[in-house]
Amino acid sequence: GGRTSWPGMTGEPMKNVITTSPRNSLILLMDHTAGRIPEAVSSSVATSTESCIAIGTLCEADGPTTITLTTELDGSGDCFPVFTGHLSVPSSRLSLFNTGMQELMYLRLTGATAHVTVLANHDSEPDTIIIVVEQTAHPPS
């Protein structure tokens, strides 16, 4: 570390970390203006639509899950990728919600599309989740 990064500085990584025991052991990554939540959540960690990724966490009774929302992966520990894809973010604000639709944290993007990689340390009930958001400068033509 040592580097101080201010939110909104171009090119600086942005990183938010929380430890939480979300209700229903589920968190939702989406743009609040456009997110369409998956109708059925599969047994895998991540289920998605074009505008929302539902990510399963450690069962809330078993303890908290540490979730990192970042623009740059600086080491994944024992986590492995469980989801890779593009999300539509029309308002350029990509937020992480619990199922009660409380915003847990967010990233401010410059474009309307984000490339998202979700890493987790377990394939069904992870207690460590890393969400890496890369901005796509121009939507693929």
matplotlib code that plots the C-alpha trace (Angstrom):
import matplotlib.pyplot as plt

x = [0.0, 1.2, -0.6, -3.4, -6.2, -9.0, -12.4, -12.9, -9.2, -8.8, -6.9, -6.8, -8.2, -11.3, -12.0, -14.7, -14.8, -17.5, -18.2, -21.9, -24.3, -26.9, -30.5, -31.3, -27.5, -27.7, -26.4, -27.3, -24.9, -26.8, -27.6, -30.6, -32.2, -32.2, -31.4, -33.5, -33.1, -32.8, -36.1, -34.6, -31.3, -29.4, -27.2, -24.1, -22.7, -23.6, -26.8, -27.2, -29.4, -27.9, -28.3, -28.0, -25.8, -27.2, -24.3, -24.7, -22.8, -22.1, -25.3, -26.2, -26.5, -22.9, -21.3, -20.4, -19.1, -16.4, -17.2, -14.7, -15.9, -12.9, -11.7, -8.4, -7.6, -4.6, -4.4, -7.2, -6.1, -7.9, -10.7, -11.4, -13.6, -17.2, -18.7, -17.4, -19.6, -20.9, -23.4, -25.5, -25.1, -27.0, -26.7, -23.0, -23.5, -23.0, -24.3, -24.3, -27.6, -28.9, -32.2, -34.0, -32.7, -30.4, -27.3, -24.2, -21.7, -21.2, -18.7, -19.1, -18.3, -17.7, -19.6, -22.8, -21.3, -19.0, -17.1, -17.5, -15.5, -16.8, -14.3, -15.3, -13.5, -16.3, -18.6, -21.8, -21.3, -18.3, -17.3, -14.9, -16.2, -14.2, -16.1, -13.8, -15.4, -13.6, -15.0, -15.6, -14.8, -17.0, -19.7, -18.6, -20.0]
y = [0.0, 3.4, 5.0, 7.3, 7.0, 9.5, 8.5, 9.7, 10.1, 8.8, 5.6, 5.1, 1.8, 2.1, -0.4, -1.0, -3.8, -4.8, -7.8, -8.6, -11.5, -10.6, -11.8, -14.8, -15.3, -13.3, -10.0, -8.3, -6.3, -4.0, -0.5, 0.5, 2.2, -0.8, -4.0, -6.9, -9.5, -13.2, -14.9, -18.1, -18.4, -21.5, -23.5, -22.0, -18.9, -16.4, -16.1, -13.2, -11.3, -8.6, -6.0, -7.9, -10.5, -12.4, -13.7, -16.3, -15.8, -18.0, -19.0, -16.1, -18.5, -19.7, -16.2, -13.2, -12.9, -10.4, -8.8, -6.6, -4.4, -3.2, -1.9, -3.7, -7.2, -7.1, -10.8, -13.3, -15.4, -18.7, -17.3, -18.5, -17.0, -18.0, -15.5, -13.4, -11.2, -7.8, -5.8, -2.9, 0.1, 2.9, 5.3, 4.6, 3.7, 0.0, -0.8, -3.8, -4.4, -6.9, -8.5, -5.8, -3.4, -1.6, -0.3, -1.8, 0.0, 1.2, 2.1, 5.2, 4.3, 6.4, 4.3, 2.4, -1.1, -2.9, -6.1, -8.0, -10.9, -12.4, -14.5, -16.6, -19.1, -21.7, -22.8, -22.5, -20.8, -18.6, -16.4, -14.3, -12.7, -10.4, -8.4, -6.9, -4.3, -3.2, -0.4, -1.0, 2.3, 1.6, -1.0, -3.7, -2.8]
z = [0.0, 0.9, -2.0, -1.1, -3.7, -3.8, -5.2, -8.7, -9.6, -13.1, -13.3, -9.6, -8.4, -6.3, -3.6, -1.0, 1.5, 3.9, 6.1, 6.4, 6.9, 4.3, 4.6, 2.5, 2.1, -1.2, -2.5, -5.7, -8.0, -10.3, -11.4, -9.3, -12.2, -14.5, -12.6, -13.5, -10.7, -11.8, -11.3, -10.0, -8.2, -9.1, -6.8, -8.2, -6.5, -9.2, -11.3, -13.7, -16.1, -18.4, -15.7, -12.4, -10.8, -7.8, -5.7, -2.9, 0.4, 3.4, 5.0, 7.3, 10.3, 9.8, 10.0, 8.0, 4.4, 3.5, 0.2, -1.8, -4.6, -6.6, -9.9, -9.6, -8.4, -6.1, -5.2, -5.0, -2.0, -2.1, -4.4, -7.9, -10.7, -10.4, -12.9, -15.8, -18.0, -18.9, -17.0, -18.3, -16.0, -17.7, -14.7, -14.4, -10.7, -10.0, -6.6, -4.3, -2.5, 0.0, -0.7, 1.3, -1.4, 1.0, -0.8, 0.8, -1.4, -4.9, -7.7, -9.9, -13.5, -16.5, -19.0, -19.3, -19.5, -17.0, -17.4, -14.1, -12.7, -9.4, -7.4, -4.4, -2.1, -2.3, -5.1, -3.1, 0.3, 0.1, 3.1, 0.8, -2.4, -4.6, -7.3, -9.9, -12.1, -15.3, -17.2, -20.9, -22.6, -25.6, -25.9, -28.4, -31.8]

ax = plt.figure().add_subplot(projection="3d")
ax.plot(x, y, z, "-o")
ax.set_aspect("equal")
plt.show()
